[in-house]
Amino acid sequence: MTDQQAIADAVRESFLAETHERFDRRVDEQAEQVLADVREGRLDAGDFAVGVELEAYVVDDEGRPTPIPERAFEAAGCAKELGLHNVEINTAPDVLSPTGLERQATELRERIARARDAMAEVGGRLVLDAMWTTPPAGGTESYLCTTDEVDGVRIARNMRPAPRYVALDNAVVRGAGGSLPIDVPGTDRTLAAPTILVESLATSIQPHLQLPDPETFPPYFNAAIRTMGPLVALAANSPFLPADLYADADVDPDRVFAETPRELRIRIFEDSINPGCERKKVCVPRDVEWAEDAVDRLVADQTVAPALDEAGEAYRDAYPELDHKRGTYWRWVRAVVGGQRPRGIEGGPDAGQASIRIEYRPLPTQPTAADAVSLVALTVGLLRGIDATGHPLTDLDWAAARDCFYAAANEGLDADLAWVTADGVRTDDPEVVYEDLFQVARRGLAVEGLTARERDDLLAPIEARWEARTAPADWKRARVRERLDAGDPLPAAIEAMQRRYVEQAGATDSFVEWL
């Protein structure tokens, strides 16, 4: 049996009514056990902890996305992702403390360096970026849309050949009627994508904040929703799609600049998944009142591409179907039940083995390790500070927070923001918003024992962006505008910008050095 045949067989099994019924039954049973664990204190972890997921991509010597050989993953010690060119780097969780944050920073830098060396050994280059824009050799549309068909199952040629991904792809595309309409902002062009592989354009950095107990979950989760807009504006890093998608002679660069979001990966992820689902799966979640709400919502969410598995001994592995379903619950902030014992935690042998944490998902991958570390520190410091100071941000209406998030994705630092200050004043003045935001983040880090110098050093790379009113997306737009003014057509201008981005990201310690 060929690998593709085995994948097709697994995908067809996921579509069987019997598979859906058994999967949903197991999800219900596992959710009831988790809910019992919540009520009985088995998810009390005893402390805050932090971890990081960082996605990146690999290019060849021409700057084009390229498949990563199997041996490179083994050497890099990192995980595979949706596209053959994608890679994911993870840190082990640490208790939120000066030592824990220092370990996170050191480990993230070391893992990035190890992955960079491993990719170089196979002729590739690791790029920390939110979206690739240099087209592959055969063109972007061909790369993202070419599929093979095996017994009625579509298999995208440049997707990781894993039954999970292929089953998900087929389920979403079938739900959308056979193709996903992906608009190219600023043009009249629409890709009729027969696969969700278009989502592999985008990469993110995801801070994880483990909470001491489930009772802490609602205020932190609700606060996280209200911080997304201002943080996405500071982090924005994907203002263009691959250059050849703008190759039509009548494309107006001014229209592209006017209509393309600063953080385009938000729209790309939503447009590559939501059309194939009964209700939006990629969206801003509603507020919660209790930790149990997060479990109930997961159970009620549409089942997509179910798979049956054997339970393991670790807490998270004891609920494989529930965890599998969480993997298709793509809210921009979501809960994760399970986890592993963070380094530095106090307590008995089981302390920290089971927990509830917040997975903060809207942030794009940043240009350098220092930028990633700074953004993680700002995120967890802000959430910790909101709670520790009794900050009234959660008084902000949910709809205003949602609209602020999408405004920030679209307009970046030029967006109309929505915030409530420490004094309880509703404001959209960015000067007031960011002054309050950085002050609260410093208070949150101070509560965990960081000195003023440590706080300043951690936040400096991101704070400098606000002082310069320039996020990476603004830098990219400015470089493309420079090339347009020099006479380059838009595709050539985007490729020139991307070459410069890759070079500077690999040669500097932080984006602030580019300003």
C-alpha positions in Angstrom: 0.0 0.0 0.0 1.4 3.4 -0.9 1.6 6.2 1.7 -1.1 8.2 -0.2 -3.4 5.2 -0.2 -2.9 4.7 3.5 -3.7 8.4 4.1 -6.8 8.2 1.8 -8.0 5.2 3.8 -7.6 7.0 7.1 -9.4 10.1 5.7 -12.3 8.0 4.5 -12.6 6.4 7.9 -12.8 9.9 9.5 -15.9 10.6 7.3 -17.8 7.5 8.4 -20.9 8.1 10.5 -19.7 5.4 12.9 -16.5 7.3 13.5 -18.3 10.6 14.2 -20.7 8.9 16.6 -17.9 7.1 18.6 -15.7 10.2 18.6 -18.5 12.5 19.8 -19.5 9.9 22.5 -15.9 9.8 23.7 -15.7 13.6 23.7 -18.8 13.8 25.9 -17.4 11.2 28.3 -14.0 12.8 28.5 -15.5 16.3 29.0 -17.6 15.1 31.9 -14.4 13.8 33.6 -12.6 17.0 32.9 -15.5 19.0 34.4 -15.4 16.8 37.4 -11.6 17.4 37.7 -12.3 21.2 37.5 -14.8 21.0 40.3 -12.7 18.8 42.5 -9.5 20.8 42.3 -7.5 18.4 40.1 -6.5 21.3 37.8 -5.1 23.4 40.6 -1.5 23.9 39.4 -0.4 26.1 42.3 1.3 28.8 40.3 1.5 30.8 37.1 3.7 29.4 34.3 4.6 30.5 30.8 5.5 28.7 27.6 5.9 29.5 23.9 5.0 28.1 20.5 6.8 29.8 17.6 6.1 29.0 14.0 8.5 29.8 11.1 9.2 28.8 7.6 12.2 27.7 5.5 13.4 29.1 2.2 16.0 28.0 -0.4 19.0 30.2 -1.5 16.6 32.2 -3.7 14.3 33.0 -0.8 11.5 30.7 -2.0 9.6 28.4 0.4 11.1 24.9 0.3 10.2 21.5 1.7 12.1 20.6 4.9 13.7 17.1 4.8 12.8 14.7 7.6 16.4 14.6 8.9 16.3 18.3 9.5 13.4 18.0 11.9 15.3 15.4 13.9 18.4 17.6 14.0 16.5 20.7 14.9 14.4 19.1 17.6 11.3 20.9 16.5 7.8 20.0 15.2 6.2 19.7 11.8 3.3 21.9 10.7 0.7 22.1 7.9 3.0 23.0 5.0 6.1 21.2 3.9 8.0 24.4 4.4 6.6 25.1 8.0 8.3 24.4 11.3 7.2 24.9 14.9 9.6 25.6 17.8 8.3 25.0 21.4 9.7 25.8 24.8 9.2 23.7 28.0 7.0 25.7 30.4 8.5 27.6 33.3 7.0 29.1 36.4 6.4 32.8 35.8 9.3 34.4 37.7 12.6 36.2 36.9 14.3 32.8 36.6 11.5 31.3 34.6 11.4 34.2 32.1 15.1 34.1 31.7 15.0 30.4 31.0 12.3 30.9 28.5 14.3 33.5 26.7 17.5 31.4 26.7 15.7 28.3 25.5 13.8 30.1 22.8 17.1 31.6 21.5 18.9 28.3 21.7 16.1 26.4 19.9 15.9 29.0 17.1 19.7 28.8 16.7 19.6 25.0 16.6 16.8 25.0 14.0 18.6 27.6 11.9 21.8 25.4 11.9 19.8 22.2 11.1 18.1 23.9 8.1 21.4 25.3 6.9 22.7 21.7 6.8 20.1 20.8 4.3 20.5 23.9 2.2 17.6 25.9 3.7 17.3 29.1 5.7 15.0 29.5 8.7 13.0 32.7 8.5 11.2 34.3 11.4 8.3 36.0 9.6 4.5 36.1 9.6 4.0 35.4 5.9 6.2 34.4 3.0 6.0 36.6 -0.1 8.7 35.4 -2.5 6.9 33.0 -4.8 8.0 29.3 -5.2 9.6 28.3 -8.5 6.3 27.2 -10.1 4.3 30.1 -8.8 2.2 30.6 -5.6 -1.1 29.5 -7.0 0.4 26.2 -8.3 2.2 25.6 -5.0 -0.9 26.2 -2.8 -3.5 24.6 -5.1 -2.0 21.6 -6.7 -3.6 18.3 -5.5 -3.6 14.6 -6.2 -6.8 12.5 -5.9 -6.7 9.0 -4.4 -10.1 7.2 -4.1 -12.0 10.5 -3.9 -9.6 12.0 -1.3 -7.7 15.2 -2.3 -4.1 15.3 -1.1 -2.4 18.7 -1.5 1.1 18.1 -2.8 2.8 20.6 -0.6 0.9 19.7 2.6 2.5 17.6 5.3 1.3 14.1 4.4 -0.4 13.3 7.7 -3.9 11.9 7.9 -4.9 14.5 10.4 -4.1 17.4 8.0 -5.5 15.7 5.0 -8.8 14.7 6.7 -9.2 18.3 8.0 -8.5 19.7 4.5 -11.0 17.5 2.8 -13.7 18.1 5.5 -13.3 21.9 5.3 -13.2 22.1 1.5 -16.2 19.8 1.2 -18.1 22.0 3.6 -17.3 25.0 1.4 -18.6 23.3 -1.7 -15.3 22.1 -3.2 -13.1 25.3 -3.0 -12.3 28.2 -0.7 -12.6 31.7 -2.2 -9.4 33.6 -1.1 -9.5 37.2 -2.1 -6.3 39.1 -2.9 -6.9 42.5 -1.3 -6.4 45.5 -3.5 -7.0 43.4 -6.7 -10.0 41.8 -8.4 -8.3 38.4 -8.1 -9.7 35.5 -6.1 -8.0 32.2 -5.6 -10.5 29.3 -5.8 -8.4 27.2 -3.5 -9.2 23.4 -3.5 -7.2 23.0 -0.2 -6.7 24.8 3.1 -2.9 24.9 2.3 -3.3 28.6 1.8 -3.3 28.8 5.6 0.4 27.7 5.5 1.3 31.2 4.3 0.9 32.4 7.8 2.9 31.8 10.9 2.4 33.0 14.5 3.9 33.2 18.0 1.7 31.9 20.8 2.4 32.7 24.4 0.8 30.2 26.8 -0.1 31.3 30.4 -0.8 28.5 32.8 -3.1 29.6 35.6 -2.9 28.6 39.3 -6.5 27.2 39.3 -9.7 27.1 37.3 -11.2 29.9 39.3 -8.6 32.3 37.9 -9.5 31.4 34.3 -12.5 33.6 33.6 -11.0 37.0 34.5 -7.7 36.2 32.6 -9.5 34.9 29.6 -11.8 37.8 29.3 -8.9 40.3 29.8 -7.0 38.5 27.1 -9.8 39.2 24.6 -9.5 42.9 25.4 -5.8 43.1 24.9 -5.6 41.6 21.5 -6.2 44.8 19.5 -3.4 46.9 20.9 -0.9 43.9 20.9 -1.7 43.0 17.3 -1.1 46.6 16.3 2.4 46.5 17.8 3.2 43.1 16.4 1.7 43.4 12.9 4.0 41.8 10.3 2.1 40.6 7.2 1.0 43.4 4.9 1.4 41.6 1.6 0.7 38.2 0.0 3.2 36.5 -2.3 4.4 38.9 -5.0 3.2 37.0 -8.0 -0.4 37.3 -6.9 -0.2 41.0 -7.8 1.3 40.4 -11.2 -1.7 41.5 -13.3 -0.7 44.6 -15.3 -3.8 46.6 -14.2 -3.1 46.1 -10.4 -3.0 49.6 -8.8 -0.3 49.6 -6.0 -2.2 52.5 -4.2 -5.3 50.3 -4.0 -3.3 47.4 -2.7 -1.8 49.7 0.0 -5.3 51.1 0.9 -7.1 47.7 1.1 -4.6 45.2 2.4 -4.6 44.7 6.2 -1.4 45.3 8.2 -1.8 41.9 9.7 -3.1 40.0 6.7 -2.6 36.5 8.3 -5.7 37.1 10.5 -7.9 37.3 7.3 -6.1 34.5 5.6 -6.6 32.1 8.5 -10.3 33.0 8.8 -10.9 32.8 5.1 -9.1 29.5 4.7 -11.2 27.7 7.4 -14.5 29.5 8.1 -16.3 29.0 4.7 -16.1 25.3 5.2 -17.7 25.2 8.6 -21.3 25.5 9.8 -20.4 28.4 12.1 -17.2 30.4 12.4 -14.4 28.4 14.0 -11.7 31.1 13.6 -13.1 34.1 15.5 -12.9 36.1 18.7 -14.4 34.0 21.5 -17.2 35.2 23.8 -16.5 36.0 27.4 -16.8 33.2 30.0 -18.2 33.2 33.5 -16.8 29.9 34.7 -13.9 27.6 33.6 -16.5 25.0 32.8 -17.8 27.3 30.0 -14.6 26.6 28.1 -15.1 22.9 28.2 -18.8 23.1 27.3 -18.1 25.3 24.3 -15.5 22.9 23.0 -17.9 20.0 23.2 -20.7 22.0 21.5 -18.3 23.1 18.6 -18.7 21.4 15.2 -16.8 18.2 14.9 -14.4 18.2 12.0 -12.2 15.4 10.8 -12.6 13.1 13.9 -10.0 10.5 14.7 -10.1 7.8 17.4 -7.1 7.2 19.5 -5.9 5.2 22.6 -5.6 7.0 25.9 -2.2 7.5 27.5 -1.0 7.9 31.0 -0.2 11.6 31.1 -3.2 13.9 31.9 -3.6 15.3 28.4 -3.1 11.9 26.8 -5.9 10.5 28.9 -8.4 12.6 26.8 -7.2 12.1 23.2 -10.6 12.8 21.5 -11.2 15.9 23.5 -7.7 17.1 22.8 -8.1 16.3 19.1 -11.3 18.4 19.0 -9.5 21.3 20.7 -7.1 21.2 17.8 -9.9 22.3 15.5 -11.3 24.9 17.9 -9.5 27.9 16.4 -10.6 30.8 18.5 -8.1 33.6 18.7 -7.9 33.0 22.4 -8.6 29.5 23.7 -8.3 27.3 26.8 -6.1 24.2 27.0 -6.6 21.6 29.7 -3.7 19.3 30.4 -0.1 20.4 30.2 3.1 19.3 31.8 4.8 20.2 35.0 6.6 23.5 34.6 10.2 23.9 35.7 10.5 25.5 39.2 7.0 24.7 40.5 6.5 24.0 44.2 4.4 21.1 45.6 4.3 17.3 45.6 5.0 14.9 42.8 1.8 15.6 41.0 1.8 19.4 41.3 1.4 21.1 38.0 0.8 17.9 36.0 -2.7 18.9 35.2 -3.7 22.5 34.6 -5.7 25.0 32.6 -3.9 27.6 30.5 -4.7 30.3 28.1 -3.3 29.9 24.5 -2.9 33.4 23.1 -3.1 33.0 19.3 -3.5 36.3 17.4 0.2 37.4 17.4 2.4 37.0 14.2 5.9 35.6 14.2 8.4 38.4 14.9 11.7 39.2 13.0 14.1 38.0 15.7 14.3 36.0 18.9 14.6 39.2 21.0 11.4 40.5 19.5 9.7 37.2 20.3 10.9 37.2 23.9 9.8 40.9 24.3 6.3 40.2 22.9 5.8 37.2 25.2 6.9 39.2 28.2 4.6 42.0 27.3 1.6 39.6 26.8 2.0 37.7 30.1 3.0 40.8 32.0 -0.1 42.6 30.8 -2.5 39.8 31.7 -0.8 39.4 35.1 -0.9 43.1 35.7 -4.5 43.5 34.9 -5.4 41.0 37.6 -2.9 42.0 40.1 -3.8 45.7 40.0 -7.6 45.2 39.7 -7.5 47.0 36.4 -11.0 47.6 35.0 -10.2 46.6 31.4 -12.8 43.9 31.4 -15.4 46.6 31.8 -14.9 47.2 28.1 -17.8 45.9 26.1 -17.0 42.6 24.3 -18.2 43.9 20.9 -15.9 46.9 21.3 -13.0 44.6 22.0 -13.8 42.5 19.0 -14.1 45.5 16.7 -10.8 46.8 18.1 -9.0 43.6 17.3 -10.1 43.6 13.6 -9.4 47.3 13.4 -5.9 46.7 14.6 -5.4 43.8 12.2 -6.5 46.1 9.3 -4.9 49.4 10.3 -2.1 48.5 12.7 -0.9 51.4 14.8 -3.2 53.7 12.8 -6.3 51.9 14.1 -9.0 53.3 16.4 -8.4 51.3 19.5 -10.7 50.6 22.4 -9.5 50.6 26.0 -10.4 51.3 29.6 -7.6 53.0 31.7 -6.7 52.2 35.2 -8.9 55.1 36.3 -11.9 53.5 34.5 -11.9 55.9 31.6 -13.0 54.6 28.2 -10.6 55.8 25.6 -9.5 55.3 21.9 -6.5 57.7 22.2 -3.5 55.5 21.4 -1.2 57.7 23.5 -3.3 57.0 26.5 -3.8 53.3 25.6 -0.1 52.5 25.3 1.0 54.5 28.3 -1.5 52.6 30.4 -0.7 49.3 28.7 3.0 49.3 29.3 2.6 50.6 32.8 0.2 47.7 33.6 2.6 45.2 32.0 5.4 46.5 34.2 3.3 46.1 37.3 2.5 42.5 36.3 6.1 41.6 35.8 7.0 43.4 39.1 4.5 41.3 41.0 6.4 38.2 39.8 9.7 39.7 41.2 11.4 41.3 38.2 13.5 44.3 38.9 12.9 47.7 37.1 16.0 47.0 35.0 14.8 43.5 34.1 11.4 44.8 33.1 12.8 47.6 31.0 15.2 45.3 29.2 12.5 42.8 28.4 9.9 45.3 27.1 12.4 47.6 25.3 12.2 46.0 21.8 8.4 46.2 21.6 8.2 49.5 23.4 10.6 51.1 20.9 8.1 50.3 18.2 5.5 52.4 19.8 7.9 55.2 20.4 8.8 55.1 16.7 5.2 54.4 15.6 6.5 51.6 13.5 5.6 47.9 13.6 7.3 45.4 11.2 4.3 45.7 8.8 4.9 49.5 8.6 8.6 48.9 7.8 7.6 46.4 5.0 5.2 48.9 3.5 7.7 51.7 3.6 10.4 49.5 1.8 7.9 48.5 -0.9 6.9 52.1 -1.4 10.5 53.1 -1.8 11.0 50.5 -4.6 7.8 51.7 -6.2 9.0 55.3 -6.2 12.3 54.0 -7.8 10.3 52.6 -10.6 9.9 48.9 -9.7 6.6 47.2 -10.5 4.7 46.0 -7.3 5.8 42.3 -7.5 9.5 43.2 -7.9 9.1 45.8 -5.0 7.6 43.1 -2.7 10.4 40.6 -3.5 13.1 43.3 -2.9 11.5 44.1 0.4 11.4 40.5 1.4 15.1 39.9 0.5 16.0 42.8 2.7 13.8 41.6 5.6 15.3 38.2 5.5 18.9 39.6 5.5 18.2 42.0 8.4 16.3 39.5 10.4 19.3 37.2 10.3 21.9 39.9 10.9 20.4 41.9 13.8 19.5 41.2 17.4 16.1 43.1 17.2 13.8 44.9 14.9 14.5 48.1 16.8 17.9 48.2 15.1 16.1 48.7 11.8 14.3 51.9 12.9 
